C-alpha cells in the first residue's frame, strides 16, 4: 500500500480502521487477521492468511479507493517463522538487527545471506518472522537451516546449549 500524494490523511484513517493503528518507521501492527508493517515513507506491507484473504489486494483497493495505490505482492515474498529458545542467537548470526532490544511489533529491514529481508518481532519472546524474496526462497531457507544446525552443533561458539 502506498498513500497517494495529497491523500495521506485519508489513507491513514482507512488503514487505522483496518489495522487498529498505522505502523510508523520500524514498526508493525500485529493485528488479526490483517497485519502490516512500515516499508518506507507512506508505504506499508499488509498481509493476512491466504486461506481467508486470497483476494486481499482487491479488498484493500476497495477499502482504500483513491487514497492509496495497492500492488499485489502474493507471489513476491516468502515468509519464515523462527521460533524457539535459540531464536536470538540465530538471529544475531543471520543479520545485524538488534534482536535483544527489539520488542513485539518492531520491524527492521536487513540483509540475510545477501538478500534484502524484513525481520518482524512477534508477540512471543522467542518468535520472529522473516520475509524475503520468493525468487530466492531456497537460498534463504538454506541460510536459516545452516545457521540453526551450526547453533545445534556449537560451531558458532554460542552460549546456547549444544
Secondary structure as UniProt FT lines:
FT   STRAND          2..3
FT   TURN            5..6
FT   HELIX           8..19
FT   TURN            25..26
FT   STRAND          27..29
FT   STRAND          35..40
FT   TURN            41..42
FT   STRAND          43..47
FT   TURN            50..52
FT   TURN            54..55
FT   HELIX           56..64
FT   HELIX           65..67
FT   STRAND          68..69
FT   TURN            74..76
FT   STRAND          77..83
FT   TURN            85..86
FT   HELIX           87..94
FT   TURN            99..101
FT   TURN            104..105
FT   STRAND          106..112
FT   TURN            113..114
FT   STRAND          115..121
FT   TURN            125..126
FT   STRAND          127..133
FT   HELIX           134..136
FT   HELIX           137..153
FT   TURN            154..156
//
